[in-house]
Amino acid sequence: MLSVIIVTKNEAENIVECLASVAWADEVIVLDSGSTDDTIALAAAAGARVIQTDWPGYGPQQNRGIASASHDWIFSLDADERITPELAKEIRSAIENEQFNAFDVPRRSWFISRFMHHSGWWPDRTRRLFKKGHARFSEHLIHANLTTQEPVGHLNNPLIHYSFRDYHAVIEKMNRYSSGSAQDLYVSGKRGSLWLALVHGMWAFFRTYCLRAGFMDGQQGLILAIANANGTFYKYIKLWELQNRKS
């Protein structure tokens, strides 16, 4: 049997369609950290078990969800993601066969006006399906990863990800993620400077647009490469600011 874990805050725009895509699951848990919109009411109306909690960071919040799950198998889902019927069928088959205790899944992501086919965004495999006790999330505030010491199986049908629907979302998420990533870097012992911010920012653009063929994603590929460069630049600037403040 399967528990789906969804971490939310102010996801009223996404939560109904997200929950509809996992209505087939045996249990759906929504961990909400202080939504001020209709997220909680909409999730409860859709039959999810809502747990209201604080925000300790993405990784710790996911691990709270694991501890709260009633079933052995867990799928971690974000509110802006959707599980297609084809992927749902494949998940059920993977659970029944139990050839692996953890699986990754390809993710097809939407950026402004199209699904991206390059730029490092496809196939963008991410570990999401696992058996309790065999994997857990790292403790990072942002970009926490599902970690396991065991072999990982591969699902074939993609998870649909509506990552950025407009430019406002790009800028808002860039600001939020650069702050959290700077904190993670500081805790891990990394330090920043203006020079490092410039170098990492330029490298982020080159990697996205050239090495990962972002130029083949048209205008959106160029915009994404610039956004990645900006986000990386500000991450290291904020790390520099953080270390100066601490000293």
C-alpha positions, 0 to 999 in steps of 0.5 A, a space after each residue: 500500500 502507498 502513502 503520498 506525501 505533499 509539502 505545502 504552503 499557499 498552494 491553493 492554485 495547485 493543490 486540487 489538480 495535484 490531489 486529483 492526480 493521486 486520488 488512487 493512492 491508499 493515503 495522501 498526507 499534506 504537511 502544511 506550514 502556515 498557509 494563509 490561502 485556501 490550501 488546507 480547506 481544499 486539501 481536506 475537502 479532497 480527502 487528504 490527511 492534513 498535518 499543520 506544522 512549522 517549517 524546518 526546511 524541505 528535507 526535515 519536512 519530508 522526513 516528518 512526512 515519512 514518519 507520519 505515513 501509515 504505509 510501507 511505500 511512500 511517494 514524495 510529491 510537490 504541489 506543482 507536480 502531477 502523476 499521470 495515469 500511466 505513471 500511477 500504473 507503473 508505480 503500482 507495478 513497481 510496488 507489487 514486484 518489489 525488485 528495488 526498495 527505491 526508484 527514481 522517475 523522469 520529470 517533464 518540467 514546464 517553464 513559462 510557456 513550454 515543456 523543456 526538452 534540454 537545459 538539464 531539465 530532461 529527463 531530470 531523474 529524481 528519486 521519489 518512490 521508496 520503501 520506508 526504512 530504506 531511504 530518507 531525505 537529506 537535511 538541506 533547507 533547499 534541494 534536499 535529496 532522497 538518499 539510500 545505500 541500496 540500488 535504485 530502480 528506474 521508472 519510465 513514465 514522467 512526472 509532470 512538473 509545472 515549475 514556473 507558470 510566469 516570470 513573477 514565479 521565476 523571480 520569486 523562486 530565485 530569491 527564495 531558493 538562493 537564500 536557502 541555498 546560501 544557508 545550506 552552503 554556509 552550514 556545510 562550511 562553504 564561503 563566498 565572495 564577489 569573485 566566486 559569485 561572478 564565476 559561478 554565475 557565468 558557469 551556470 549560464 554556460 552549463 545550462 545554455 551550451 553544455 546542456 543544449 539550452 539553445 535548443 529550447 528556444 527563447 525559454 532556454 535562453 531565459 532559463 540560462 539567464 535565470 540560472 546564472 542570476 540565481 547562482 550569482 545571488 546565492 554566492 552573494 548571499 553566502 558572502 553577506 551571511 559570512 560577513 554578518 556572522 563574523 
